[in-house]
Amino acid sequence: MRILGLYRAKEKDWDKLLYLHRNAEGQTCVNGSPARVALRCAGEAEAARRDADYVVVLPRGAKIKGEVFLAVGGGECLLWKGSGQYLEVRGAGFLGVSSPAEFWRPINAGVLTVSDKGSTGEREDTAGPALADMIEALGSVVVKRAVVPDERAVIAERLKIWADEEELQVILTTGGTGLSPRDVTPEALLDIHERTVPGFGEAMRSRSMLYTPRGFLTRSLAVVRKKTLIVALPGSERAVRQCFEAIAPALRHGVEILNGWDAECGHNHSRH
């Protein structure tokens, strides 16, 4: 699918290229200024969008079911269509006429930081927020965040609750994947798992080896519990970013297959 065009709603001026992002307050901005951006299909009535500053026009008959992410340019610019009237920009990027676009069903995600010092406030958690930002860029809504100590039973119990009761589609953990006696996150995942997904750990170790010869020491891994994919990443923000880059291209596709969504998604996963 390609976007037919976008225009300034009040002046009816068509723009060929705009830069969308969000500012420090979380406001949607177009070319640096806060703006209201609406989404509609060609031929739709515009009465409900008279207050919009910009309108993104999709082909006539485009299917928009409930709440979706509009991924533009292969994920360069992610727009969130919620239950409200206007789009909320989650990822910065350029949006132009005839930009390729895809609809992504939102993924409910959780980010769990495993750290003794982090759980007591002795150390600032930077890896957890970094993971939340990165998973959001794949069309996720982070609905659960927590910091727990390096206690195997505590980690396992939190993962069980998030998977079974909260029914999250993906959980990312950071920390506790090393070789010290307190590093027990992999064991906690294996305590509650139903299946393992070896490729995630392999991909993360391969990526880590590009940055340090010690990269193979990480015990990062991924497991499945019911319809929840749980991935354990290292504890430092730098390592988290490096490892997430390795798994990002297949992460959404894995979640879609696990939840039976793959048949309803018509996009080309090789681009992600």
GIMOUR-V908084 format. One line per field, one symbol per residue. ss: DSSP state (A for helix, B for strand, O for the rest). psi: psi as a letter, one per 40 degrees, with the letter a starting at -180 (. if undefined). burial: + if it has 16 or more other ideal C-beta (glycine too) atoms within 10 Angstrom, else -. A space follows every 10 residues. Layout:
ss=???
psi=???
burial=???
//
This chain:
ss=OBOOBBBBOO OOBBOOBBBB BBOOOOOBBB OOBBOOBBBB BOOOOOAAAO OOOBBBBBOO OOOOOOOBBB BBOOOOBBBB BOOOOOBBBO OOBBBBOOOB BBBBBOBBBB BBBBOAAAAO OOOOOOAAAA AAAAAAOOOB BBBBBBBBOO OAAAAAAAAA AAAAAOOOOB BBBBOOOOOO OOOOAAAAAA AAOOBBOAAA AAAAAAAAAO OOOOAAAOOO BBBBBOOBBB BBBOOOAAAA AAAAAAAAAA AAAAAAAAOO OAAAOOOOAA AO
psi=iihdiiihdd efhhhdhihi aiadeeihih fehhihhihi iheiiedefd eidihhhiih ehhhhbhihh hhffedhhhh haeadiihhd hiihhihfhi iihhhihhii hhhhhdddde eehhhddddd ddddddeefi hhehhihiig hddddddddd dddddefidi hhihifeaei degedddddd deidiigddd dddddddded dheedeeifi iiihhbfhhh hhiididddd ddddddedde ddddddddef eddeheihee e.
burial=--+++++++- -------+-+ +------+++ ----++++++ --------+- -+++++++-- -+-----+++ +++++-++++ +----++-++ +-+-+++-+- ++++++++++ ++++++-++- ----+-++-+ ++-+++++++ ++----++-+ ++--++-++- -++----+++ +++++++--- --++++-++- +++---+--+ +-+++-++-- ----+--+++ +++++--+++ +++++-+-++ ++++-+++-+ ++++++-++- +---+-+--- -+
//
